[in-house]
Amino acid sequence: MSDEPQSLFGTDPSQQDPEEAVREQAKRRTRRSFIVGAVGAVGVYGALHWALKTPELGGLPPVLRRTLNFNGALSHAVFGDRALAPTFPLSHAVADVRINGVIGLDPALRLDRWRLQVKGLASPQSSPHYVPDVNVWKYADDAAIMAQDASLDTYVEGDGNLDRENGLPKGPEPGLLLTMDAIQALPHVQMVTQLKCIEGWSEVVHWGGARLSDFMHAYPPARGAHGRLPRYVGMETPDRQYYVGLHIDDAMHPQTLLCYEMNGQPLSRYHGAPLRLVTPLKYGIKHLKQIGSISFSDKPPRDYWAENDYDYDEGH
């Protein structure tokens, strides 16, 4: 019997052909990589299958919805009302601002009959604009309203405070009915900021109007426990087809405007006349046109695009 060392397979490794050794090692690595890859693929498939088969949360698989909500909450926590959107010289503003998004711009709306419904205030009865039910106001001629009533069930999916059969709030809602004179009596503010669309384009726009924070000082919302402000502000178009929700610090941001001018002129109908929201730290989908109502609450108001798979914050 030879005294030379033997491998476990009966062959001296030192005597093995180098090229053969390389081939054997490559085979072992290939087999190992295949096994690891197969196990990983099975794991990924299982995770995706679970995520996609789990009942949706807000229109998305729960894991994706929670990721969106987390990213939005993180952005809101980091920036909140502390960041300011860049401003530009007046000469940078475009003369012909792009029109996009017509949801909620009801062609039957008579601008001369427009009123701003304000709900959730501290003491609305003390105002001369107080009405026991803001929802009785008619924005259009009777014929147009009758045609509109026939399709109201397509306007709103509704929430706990809405009648799902006709998209209108359940019962009377006390509050204020304000004209544009009340909005224009607030301090006038102008700014030139960038309007960013979720589609990828942007334009520098010259806006004019009143700060939403000044509006809230003039018409204080009802405060909750410990005298704190409500957590959210909700806005809807008069036909309730389009609606957004804002965190209270976004509403109080110094660049958040109730806007009624563009390039020094009153808004056109398709730019949101007579009153629209401008909040330049958010994408344009948050800039509700033709505001019909403002409400304050501690519950997140409905938000059109959050119901259509976007995060609630919708900041950029």
Stockholm file with secondary structure:
# STOCKHOLM 1.0

chainA/1-316         MSDEPQSLFGTDPSQQDPEEAVREQAKRRTRRSFIVGAVGAVGVYGALHWALKTPELGGLPPVLRRTLNFNGALSHAVFGDRALAPTFPLSHAVADVRINGVIGLDPALRLDRWRLQVKGLASPQSSPHYVPDVNVWKYADDAAIMAQDASLDTYVEGDGNLDRENGLPKGPEPGLLLTMDAIQALPHVQMVTQLKCIEGWSEVVHWGGARLSDFMHAYPPARGAHGRLPRYVGMETPDRQYYVGLHIDDAMHPQTLLCYEMNGQPLSRYHGAPLRLVTPLKYGIKHLKQIGSISFSDKPPRDYWAENDYDYDEGH
#=GR chainA/1-316 SS CCCSCCCTTSSCGGGSCHHHHHHHHHHHHHHHHHHHHHHHHHHHHHHHHHHHHSCCBTTBCHHHHHHHHHHHHHHHHHHTTTCCCCBCCGGGSCSSCCCCCCTTCCTTCCGGGCCEEEESBSCGGGSTTEESCGGGCCCSCHHHHHHHHTTGGGTCCCCTTEETTTTEESSCCCEEEECHHHHHTSCCEEEEEEEECTTSCEEEEEEEEEEHHHHHHHSCBCCCGGGCCCSEEEEECTTSSCEEEEEHHHHTSTTCEEEEEETTEECCGGGTTTCEEECTTBCGGGSCSSCCEEEEESSCCCCTTGGGTSCSSCBC
#=GC SS_cons         CCCSCCCTTSSCGGGSCHHHHHHHHHHHHHHHHHHHHHHHHHHHHHHHHHHHHSCCBTTBCHHHHHHHHHHHHHHHHHHTTTCCCCBCCGGGSCSSCCCCCCTTCCTTCCGGGCCEEEESBSCGGGSTTEESCGGGCCCSCHHHHHHHHTTGGGTCCCCTTEETTTTEESSCCCEEEECHHHHHTSCCEEEEEEEECTTSCEEEEEEEEEEHHHHHHHSCBCCCGGGCCCSEEEEECTTSSCEEEEEHHHHTSTTCEEEEEETTEECCGGGTTTCEEECTTBCGGGSCSSCCEEEEESSCCCCTTGGGTSCSSCBC
//
